[in-house]
Amino acid sequence: MHNAFTSLREWLSSQILGQPKLVDRLLIAVLADGHLLVEGAPGLAKTKAIKALSEGLEASFQRIQFTPDLLPSDITGTEIYRQETGAFNFQEGPIFNNLVLADEINRAPAKVQSALLEGMSERQVSVGRQTFDLPKFFLVMATQNPIEQEGTYPLPEAQLDRFLMHVRIGYPDVHAETQILALARGEAIAGATPKPSLEISQQTIFDARKEIMQMHMASSVDEYLVQLVLATRSPENYGNDLSGWIEFGASPRATIAIDRCARAHAWLNKRDFVSPDDVQAVAHDCLRHRLILSYEAEADGLDADQAISELLARVPVA
């Protein structure tokens, strides 16, 4: 299983140039059985990343472009009257796929966002009096554009909490930009990894998840993880200067998210145990969308990432 995911990782990195963090977080989301919120400027290969992932997995893929006039039924599906039978039949919507890209999720109103987020949380959708189960392997990658806020509907904090991770990606470096230019011209890139000959089956994914949850995690690492999350609720315990930075700390979902992501991070790096370094590696992505900063902190120009970095520096490793 390790070899299969290593090959997939290398191939994705050769397709999604200059975004190694996005590739890693996508694979962690697959292995940790969670959903991903990706924030980045246009043109950073967010759509291409999950589409390429679907080509390496035994999985169906569907992209949904979120717009202000989108309806909940455009996502979940709707009942269609069949004249030949005189009955209504349910026509499944695009959410009934293994991998779903919710492109620019903050462009749709709350009712539409809720239709998607209910499916993410409950793994089912309700239409009328009927409930329909979503696929067992189901992952949503939602994107939002940080530079265009006009005509958008920001996700409420309680809905953001349902995402396993919130990943921010930036522009590629000079080397990656040069490779992107060559790729756009149709030129071959030296050292490019060939596509894996076989797709990773869904059963392999489920087996990998089971193995990950059985990995050794020392009680001291458990304690460190919990103390890190508790520190977001009582930052004043780690210095008077942190007092008042955070209005609301992370929920227990954050503890579960860090645990799952740290395990997946260790597994992808071919270790059979979880270390504090794995916890620290995923902490920002698991916590940044779960913290609400105080007005004073925002007025001072602070953001969630700075608060998390400060807590990581001050919470002692057990």
MARLUM-192503 format. One record per residue (C-alpha): residue in three letters; x, y, z. Coordinates in steps of 0.1 Angstrom, whole numbers, padded with zeros to 4 digits, always signed. Example, Ala and Ser with C-alpha at 12.3 -4.5 7.8 and 13.67 -1.06 7.14 Angstrom:
BEGIN
ALA+0123-0045+0078 SER+0137-0011+0071 
***
This chain:
BEGIN
MET+0000+0000+0000 HIS+0029+0023+0008 ASN+0044+0018-0026 ALA+0011+0025-0044 PHE+0006+0058-0025 THR+0042+0068-0030 SER+0039+0063-0067 LEU+0007+0083-0068 ARG+0023+0111-0048 GLU+0052+0113-0071 TRP+0030+0113-0102 LEU+0007+0140-0088 SER+0037+0161-0079 SER+0049+0159-0115 GLN+0014+0170-0127 ILE+0007+0197-0101 LEU+0039+0217-0103 GLY+0050+0239-0075 GLN+0022+0228-0051 PRO+0037+0199-0030 LYS+0017+0210+0000 LEU-0016+0207-0019 VAL-0006+0172-0031 ASP+0002+0160+0004 ARG-0029+0175+0019 LEU-0051+0158-0007 LEU-0036+0124+0001 ILE-0039+0130+0038 ALA-0076+0138+0033 VAL-0081+0106+0014 LEU-0063+0086+0041 ALA-0079+0104+0070 ASP-0114+0102+0056 GLY-0121+0140+0056 HIS-0129+0169+0034 LEU-0106+0197+0023 LEU-0111+0235+0020 VAL-0085+0250-0003 GLU-0079+0288-0005 GLY-0057+0303-0032 ALA-0056+0327-0060 PRO-0070+0317-0094 GLY-0047+0296-0117 LEU-0029+0276-0089 ALA-0041+0242-0102 LYS-0067+0236-0075 THR-0091+0221-0100 LYS-0064+0202-0118 ALA-0052+0187-0085 ILE-0083+0168-0076 LYS-0090+0159-0112 ALA-0056+0143-0114 LEU-0062+0126-0081 SER-0094+0110-0095 GLU-0073+0096-0124 GLY-0050+0078-0100 LEU-0078+0063-0079 GLU-0107+0040-0085 ALA-0131+0069-0082 SER-0157+0089-0100 PHE-0153+0127-0102 GLN-0177+0156-0105 ARG-0171+0193-0105 ILE-0198+0217-0093 GLN-0194+0254-0101 PHE-0210+0273-0073 THR-0229+0304-0084 PRO-0255+0327-0067 ASP-0284+0312-0087 LEU-0275+0276-0078 LEU-0303+0256-0061 PRO-0299+0228-0035 SER-0314+0203-0059 ASP-0287+0211-0084 ILE-0263+0194-0059 THR-0284+0167-0042 GLY-0307+0158-0071 THR-0344+0160-0076 GLU-0375+0138-0081 ILE-0386+0136-0117 TYR-0421+0126-0128 ARG-0422+0096-0151 GLN-0453+0098-0173 GLU-0450+0062-0184 THR-0452+0049-0148 GLY-0471+0077-0132 ALA-0446+0079-0104 PHE-0418+0101-0092 ASN-0382+0088-0095 PHE-0352+0103-0078 GLN-0325+0115-0101 GLU-0292+0116-0083 GLY-0272+0149-0084 PRO-0235+0154-0087 ILE-0229+0149-0050 PHE-0233+0111-0056 ASN-0197+0108-0067 ASN-0166+0097-0049 LEU-0147+0129-0054 VAL-0165+0162-0056 LEU-0150+0196-0064 ALA-0171+0224-0050 ASP-0156+0253-0069 GLU-0158+0287-0053 ILE-0181+0275-0026 ASN-0185+0309-0011 ARG-0203+0322-0043 ALA-0235+0303-0034 PRO-0260+0313-0007 ALA-0263+0296+0026 LYS-0291+0272+0016 VAL-0269+0257-0011 GLN-0239+0255+0011 SER-0259+0237+0037 ALA-0271+0211+0012 LEU-0235+0202+0004 LEU-0223+0204+0040 GLU-0251+0181+0052 GLY-0239+0155+0028 MET-0203+0160+0040 SER-0213+0156+0076 GLU-0239+0129+0075 ARG-0228+0111+0043 GLN-0264+0111+0031 VAL-0289+0135+0016 SER-0326+0138+0023 VAL-0351+0146-0005 GLY-0387+0148+0006 ARG-0393+0119+0029 GLN-0365+0098+0015 THR-0329+0095+0026 PHE-0302+0084+0002 ASP-0267+0072+0012 LEU-0237+0087-0004 PRO-0208+0065-0016 LYS-0187+0049+0011 PHE-0156+0066-0004 PHE-0166+0102-0005 LEU-0144+0133-0004 VAL-0153+0170-0011 MET-0126+0195-0020 ALA-0141+0230-0018 THR-0122+0260-0031 GLN-0126+0297-0024 ASN-0109+0327-0039 PRO-0093+0351-0013 ILE-0090+0381-0036 GLU-0126+0384-0048 GLN-0151+0390-0019 GLU-0178+0410-0038 GLY-0209+0389-0043 THR-0197+0361-0020 TYR-0213+0344+0010 PRO-0186+0335+0035 LEU-0191+0301+0052 PRO-0202+0304+0089 GLU-0177+0292+0115 ALA-0199+0262+0125 GLN-0199+0250+0088 LEU-0162+0255+0084 ASP-0157+0232+0114 ARG-0169+0203+0092 PHE-0138+0205+0070 LEU-0109+0183+0081 MET-0084+0209+0069 HIS-0083+0244+0056 VAL-0053+0247+0032 ARG-0038+0279+0019 ILE-0016+0277-0011 GLY+0006+0304-0027 TYR+0024+0310-0060 PRO+0050+0285-0073 ASP+0087+0294-0071 VAL+0109+0303-0101 HIS+0119+0267-0109 ALA+0083+0254-0108 GLU+0071+0284-0129 THR+0096+0276-0156 GLN+0085+0240-0156 ILE+0048+0251-0159 LEU+0057+0272-0189 ALA+0074+0242-0206 LEU+0045+0220-0198 ALA+0020+0245-0213 ARG+0041+0245-0245 GLY+0038+0207-0247 GLU+0075+0201-0239 ALA+0087+0171-0220 ILE+0099+0178-0184 ALA+0131+0161-0173 GLY+0125+0136-0146 ALA+0088+0136-0149 THR+0072+0106-0132 PRO+0050+0083-0154 LYS+0014+0077-0144 PRO+0010+0046-0122 SER-0001+0017-0144 LEU-0029+0007-0120 GLU-0055+0029-0102 ILE-0055+0025-0064 SER-0087+0006-0056 GLN-0112+0018-0030 GLN-0106-0014-0010 THR-0069-0005-0008 ILE-0079+0030+0005 PHE-0101+0014+0032 ASP-0073-0010+0041 ALA-0048+0018+0044 ARG-0072+0038+0066 LYS-0076+0008+0089 GLU-0038+0004+0091 ILE-0033+0041+0099 MET-0058+0040+0128 GLN-0039+0011+0143 MET-0006+0029+0142 HIS+0013+0033+0175 MET+0007+0067+0192 ALA+0024+0072+0225 SER+0003+0085+0254 SER+0027+0115+0256 VAL+0018+0124+0220 ASP-0019+0121+0228 GLU-0014+0144+0258 TYR+0005+0169+0237 LEU-0022+0169+0210 VAL-0049+0175+0236 GLN-0030+0202+0254 LEU-0024+0220+0221 VAL-0062+0221+0214 LEU-0070+0232+0250 ALA-0044+0260+0246 THR-0066+0275+0219 ARG-0094+0278+0244 SER-0072+0292+0272 PRO-0043+0309+0256 GLU-0037+0331+0286 ASN-0022+0300+0304 TYR+0008+0303+0281 GLY+0015+0340+0285 ASN-0002+0372+0295 ASP+0005+0386+0260 LEU-0017+0358+0245 SER-0046+0367+0267 GLY-0075+0380+0246 TRP-0061+0369+0213 ILE-0087+0341+0207 GLU-0124+0347+0212 PHE-0134+0311+0206 GLY-0110+0281+0205 ALA-0111+0249+0186 SER-0139+0223+0191 PRO-0133+0186+0198 ARG-0135+0180+0160 ALA-0101+0197+0159 THR-0087+0171+0183 ILE-0100+0143+0161 ALA-0088+0160+0129 ILE-0052+0165+0142 ASP-0051+0129+0154 ARG-0062+0115+0120 CYS-0041+0139+0099 ALA-0010+0133+0120 ARG-0014+0095+0116 ALA-0018+0099+0079 HIS+0012+0122+0077 ALA+0034+0097+0095 TRP+0021+0068+0074 LEU+0028+0086+0041 ASN+0063+0092+0053 LYS+0067+0055+0059 ARG+0068+0055+0097 ASP+0049+0031+0120 PHE+0045+0056+0148 VAL+0032+0091+0153 SER+0056+0118+0167 PRO+0050+0154+0179 ASP+0066+0165+0146 ASP+0036+0149+0128 VAL+0012+0168+0150 GLN+0030+0201+0144 ALA+0031+0195+0106 VAL-0007+0194+0103 ALA-0017+0218+0132 HIS-0020+0249+0111 ASP-0043+0233+0085 CYS-0064+0216+0111 LEU-0068+0247+0134 ARG-0068+0279+0112 HIS-0105+0276+0103 ARG-0116+0266+0138 LEU-0103+0297+0156 ILE-0122+0330+0160 LEU-0098+0358+0169 SER-0108+0386+0191 TYR-0115+0421+0177 GLU-0084+0434+0195 ALA-0062+0407+0178 GLU-0076+0415+0144 ALA-0071+0453+0150 ASP-0034+0445+0158 GLY-0031+0428+0124 LEU-0028+0392+0138 ASP-0043+0362+0120 ALA-0050+0326+0130 ASP-0017+0313+0117 GLN+0003+0336+0139 ALA-0018+0326+0169 ILE-0012+0289+0161 SER+0025+0294+0156 GLU+0028+0311+0189 LEU+0009+0283+0207 LEU+0031+0257+0190 ALA+0062+0275+0203 ARG+0049+0277+0239 VAL+0030+0244+0245 PRO+0056+0220+0258 VAL+0061+0187+0241 ALA+0054+0160+0266 
***
